[in-house]
Amino acid sequence: ILQAGHELVVNDARKEAAESLLEKGAAWADTPETLARECQLVVTCLPSPQIVEQVALGEKGLIKGWKKGDIYIDMSTNSPTTVRRIAEAAGPLGVEMLDAPVSGGTRGADQGTLTIMVGGETGTLEKARPVLEAMGKKVFHLGSVGCGNAAKLVNNMIALACGSIVAEGFVLGVKAGIDPVALYEIIKVSTGNNWSLQQYPDTVLKGNFEPGFKISLAYKDINLALSLGEEYGVPLPVGLTVKKDLEEAIAAGFSDKGVDAVILNLEKATGIEVRSAEK
């Protein structure tokens, strides 16, 4: 956002997290309220719906500093219900809201190549588009507020399900005597190819389970997707299985590891490791 030429004011629960931005010319606000008073457009990207709601509507929250004509964009993976509740609180103040969760991981964030899924009014999106396009190469408008997060939860549920089945498949294949690198090369050019598989050369095959995308956040997202299914009366049996896999990974102490660490419990249970000989 700074590199695109926008003035930037930042706030975080830990000021040290903002140091690199402050060094590059961003200004600091002590509270979300102060930040909202100083800015016409505010973007949040936070770990949970509860934190988003506190930052937006709580004591010293954004709502205390919002002004008519402001735009609020929440880029967290959030509950559509929470997002809509915040939008309802913002509307009477003359504040427009978009929910705009992202896909592309930390690499996409670093490179400004995120996919951004937007819910909200078309006019609001067009006013905010220059800021969004500084962060992402593909911006999809999906409907009213909340639709961005509905799309993101569907995406993450599918991706996490792929992660679970890839883990099972590789443990089975290696147990049956197939070299994991050979198995990877086969599947990436076959019908089993998927994004989770594509991470394996840098993660599982090297024994590298540093986050990226933490197990704890994946567990939050699958629960949000399951709640959305309940709200709309859609049974999600595969999603429930994914939730169980993530719960077992958390119980084993892998909460802060990358999401591919779902394979570790299965490796332990079967006595094998899915690793490249060159790891």
N, C-alpha and C positions, 0 to 999 in steps of 0.2 A: 504494500500500500504506500509506503514511503517512497519506494523507487518509482512508483507511478506518478509521483508529484503531489500527493495529497498530504495535507497537514495532519498529524497524528497525535492524539492524546491517549495515554494508556493507563490502565489500572489493573492490579492483580493482587490476590491475597498475599503474595510474596513479592515484594518490590524487586528482589534480586532477579526474579524471572524476567523482568523488563529491562535489565541493565543494558543489554546489547542494543535495544531499540532506543533507549535514552541517549546512548553514546552516538547514535546515528541521527539524532535530532528530534526525536519524539519528546513531547512534554508529559509530565506526570500529574495524575489526579489522585487525591488521597482516598476518595470514595466514589462509588458509582454515581451518587447524586451529583457530586462536583463535576464528574466527567460529562454527565448529561447536560448540565448547565452550560458547559463550554463547547459542546459539539452539536451539530445538526443531525449527524448520523452516528449511531452507536452500533457496534458489532460485538456480540458475545459468543464465545465458544467454550463451554464449561462441561464438567464431568457428569452432571446428573440433572434431572428435572427439578429436584428440590433446590439445588444450588442456583439454577437459572431463575427460579421463582423468587428466591431470596434476593438475588442481585437486582432483579427487575422491580419487585414490589415490596421488598422488606424495608426495614429501618435504614435510612441513608441509601436507599435503592434508587434506581434510575427514575422511577416514577416521581420522586421528590424534585427532580431537576428537569423533567420533560417540559417542552414548550410546543405550542401549536406549530405544526409544519415539520417537526422532527420525524426522523425515520429510525426505527429500531429493527435490527436484523439479528436473529438468534441462529447461529450456525452450529449449535450443539446437536447431537443426536438426542432427541427429546421426545416426550410424549405429546402427540397431537392435541390431547385434551388440555395439557398444561399450556401449550403454545396459544391455543384459542382463548384460554382464560386470561392470559397476559394481554392478548390483542383486545379483548373486551374491556380491560382496564385502561388500555392506552387510548382507545378510540375517542372517548368523551373529552380527552385532553387535546385532541387534534393531532395525535401521534399515529403515524402509519407503521404497520409491522409486516415483516416478512419472516417466515421460517425458511432457512436455507442451509440444511445440513450438507455435508460434503462426503465424497469418497475419493480415495487416492492415497491415503496414509500420510505419514510424515514426509515421505519423499515428494509427494505431490504438493504438500504445503510448502516445503523448502523451495521447490522449483516453480511454484505458481501455476501448476497444471491440474488443479483439483477439478473434479466433476461436482457441480453445485445444483442441488435439487430445491427449487423455490416454490413456496406457497405464498399467496398474497395477491393483491391487486396488480394488474398489468402496469398501470401508471406508476405505482410505487417501485416496481421492479426496474422500469426504465430509468427512473431518477437515480436508483442505486446501482445500476449496471456498471458504470465505470469502476466503482470500488470492487464489485464482485469479480469483474473481468481482470482485475489486478491479481486476483488469487486463483482464478480458475479458467480453463480453456473451454469448458462446456458448461453452459448455464441452461438448465431446463426449467421452464415454467409449467407447473403441474396442476394449478388450480388455486383454490382459496387457501387461507392460512391453515396450516396443519397438514396439507397434502405433501409438502416437502418432506416432513418427517415420516409420514406414512410410507412414501417411496423409499426413504432411507432404511426404515425398519425391515421392509420387504427385502431390500438388497442385502442387508447384513444377515438376516435369517438364512437366506440362500447361501451366502458366502460361508457362514459358520457351519451350515449343514455340509457343504463341500469339504470344509476342513476336517470334520469328524469322519466322513467316509473315506477321504484320502488317507487319513491316519490308519484306519482299519485296513484298507486295501494294501498299504505298504507293509504294515506289520505282517499281514497274511502272506504277501508275496515273498518277503524276506525269509519268513519262517519256512516257506515251501522251497527255498533254495535259490531264489532269483536275486541277482545283484541289484541293489536299490538304484544305482545310477542307470543301469540298463532298463529297469522298470520305469524310471522317470522318462527316459528318452522315448520309450514306447508310448506311454500314456500321453505325453505332450503333443504327439502327432496323431492321436486316436480320439475316439469319442469321449473318453474320460477326462480330457483336458479341461482345466478350469483355473481361476485365479489363485486359489489356495495351493494347488499343485505347483504353479509357476514360482511360488516362493521357496520351494523345497531346496533348490541348489544353494541358497543363501542362509537357510534356517536349519531344517531337520537334517539334511545330508551333512552339514558341517557341525551339527550339535550346537547350533547358535540359537538360543531361545530368548535373547534380549528383546525387549519390546522396541519397536513398533506398536502394535495394537495389543494392549494388555488383556489377559484373561479376565480380569475384574471388570473391565469396560465391556468386553464381549458378553459377559454374564448380565450386565445391566441392560444391554441392547436386546438380548434374547428375551428377557423378561418383559421389556416394553413391547416387543413384537407379539408375545403371547397375550399380553393384556389387550392389545389392539384386536387380536383374534377373538378374544372373549367379548369385547365390546360390539363387534360386528357379527358374532355368532358363527365364526369360521373355525372348525376344528383344525389343529396344527400338530398332529402326532409326531411328525419328524422334528418340528421345533421343540417339542417336549423332550425328545431324545437328546437333542443338542444341549438343552438346558442341563440334563443329567450329566452329560460328559463334562460340561464346564464346572458343575458343582463338584464333581469328583476331582477335577484338576485343582480347584481352590482348596478342597479338603486336604489334598496332598502337599499344599504349600506353594502352588505355582501361580498364585493370584497376580503377582507382578511380572510374570514372564510373558513373552509374546504368545499370541493365540495358538501358534503351531505346537505349543507345549501340551496340547490335548493328547498328543501321541505318547507322552512319557509314562502315564499309568499303564497303557496297553503294552508298551515295551517291557516294563517291569513285570507285568503279569505273565508275559510269554517268554521272558528271558533272552530277548534279542534286542539289538539296536539297529535302527535304520540310518546307517551312516555311510558316507563315501569312504573308500579306503584312503583317500587323499585328504581327509578332513584335518 
